[in-house]
Amino acid sequence: MISVAIAGCCGRMGTAVVDAVTASDDMMVACGIDPHATSSGDFPIYARIEEALAAADFDVLVDFTQPAVVEGNVRAALRAGIDCVVGTTGLSRETLEDAAAEATDGACLFFAPNFTTGAVLMMQFAKAAAPFFPEAEVVEYHHCNKKDAPSGTAMLTAKLIAQGRGEHTSHAPGRETELEGAHGARGALVEGVPVHAVRSNGFVASQEVIFGSMGQTLTIRHDSWDRTSYMPGVLLGIRSVGRLHGLVIGLERLMDA
């Protein structure tokens, strides 16, 4: 039985993780970590990671909190030898590497910018298409409460497209064509790929990659309409992280295993 601590357990994603872990036969919620908790419910909830580490025993920390909080949570858990499964975006690769370097007892920091299997496949398809289409743009859509823009998935998608292109470069007009007073119209350039972020009520998480070449376009799109779509990936991370070490990035690393 895998004992799981859930940081941000009272938030939207945290609540979904609690329900998914509780419904699984091979794991249990050992405790929650959330300074905004109003009641303890079926398991103890602590305001800070340090309190949880001192009072509870758990094998894995799952973190879906905020960029300003996740780094401290992860560093404390890894120093205590606790494996971490992290879906909070906004941390740089360097920060993730530094945090993983503090791990003891072979603990692993597993990070995925997106835990939906469909999104992972979308990114793999985009990388495969990149060599055949000189133009590519990423448009991502999220709810208006998302704290970072563009999303971690969009950033990674753009980087994978750039890798797939190899020496090929886009000839589409860029920022030099933006009108005065309308800077940003061509989006953020991530390794040469324009990325556009939409924030609005009505979305959970959607992304489309639009490819173009002479006389044709190809659109690859993934839509997540409910946070339960993340749960199979989160549970896979919880079940897998115990056999991993150091920093591991991307759900595809587990899907290929």
WOZIGI-V385911 format. One record per backbone hydrogen bond with DSSP energy under -1.0 kcal/mol. CO is the residue of the C=O (numbers start at 1). NH is the residue of the N-H. If there is no record, write none. Layout:
co=CO nh=NH
co=CO nh=NH
//
This chain:
co=2 nh=28
co=3 nh=59
co=3 nh=60
co=4 nh=30
co=4 nh=31
co=5 nh=62
co=6 nh=33
co=7 nh=64
co=8 nh=11
co=11 nh=15
co=12 nh=16
co=13 nh=17
co=14 nh=18
co=15 nh=19
co=16 nh=20
co=17 nh=21
co=18 nh=22
co=19 nh=23
co=21 nh=24
co=26 nh=2
co=28 nh=4
co=31 nh=6
co=32 nh=46
co=33 nh=8
co=34 nh=37
co=40 nh=43
co=44 nh=32
co=46 nh=34
co=48 nh=52
co=49 nh=53
co=50 nh=54
co=51 nh=55
co=52 nh=56
co=59 nh=83
co=60 nh=5
co=61 nh=85
co=62 nh=7
co=63 nh=87
co=66 nh=69
co=66 nh=70
co=69 nh=73
co=70 nh=74
co=71 nh=75
co=72 nh=76
co=73 nh=77
co=74 nh=78
co=75 nh=79
co=76 nh=80
co=77 nh=82
co=78 nh=81
co=78 nh=104
co=83 nh=61
co=84 nh=110
co=85 nh=63
co=86 nh=112
co=92 nh=96
co=93 nh=97
co=94 nh=98
co=95 nh=99
co=96 nh=100
co=97 nh=101
co=99 nh=102
co=100 nh=103
co=104 nh=107
co=107 nh=246
co=108 nh=84
co=109 nh=248
co=110 nh=86
co=111 nh=250
co=116 nh=120
co=117 nh=121
co=118 nh=122
co=119 nh=123
co=120 nh=124
co=121 nh=125
co=122 nh=126
co=123 nh=127
co=124 nh=128
co=125 nh=129
co=126 nh=130
co=129 nh=132
co=135 nh=212
co=137 nh=210
co=138 nh=196
co=139 nh=208
co=140 nh=198
co=141 nh=206
co=142 nh=200
co=143 nh=146
co=151 nh=155
co=152 nh=156
co=153 nh=157
co=154 nh=158
co=155 nh=159
co=156 nh=160
co=157 nh=161
co=158 nh=162
co=159 nh=163
co=160 nh=164
co=161 nh=165
co=162 nh=166
co=165 nh=168
co=174 nh=177
co=175 nh=178
co=179 nh=182
co=182 nh=185
co=184 nh=187
co=188 nh=195
co=190 nh=193
co=193 nh=190
co=194 nh=138
co=195 nh=188
co=196 nh=140
co=198 nh=142
co=200 nh=203
co=204 nh=143
co=205 nh=224
co=206 nh=141
co=207 nh=222
co=208 nh=139
co=209 nh=220
co=210 nh=137
co=211 nh=218
co=212 nh=135
co=213 nh=216
co=216 nh=213
co=218 nh=211
co=220 nh=209
co=222 nh=207
co=224 nh=205
co=226 nh=229
co=227 nh=230
co=228 nh=231
co=230 nh=234
co=231 nh=235
co=232 nh=236
co=233 nh=237
co=234 nh=238
co=235 nh=239
co=236 nh=240
co=237 nh=241
co=240 nh=243
co=241 nh=244
co=246 nh=109
co=248 nh=111
co=250 nh=253
co=251 nh=254
co=251 nh=255
co=252 nh=256
//
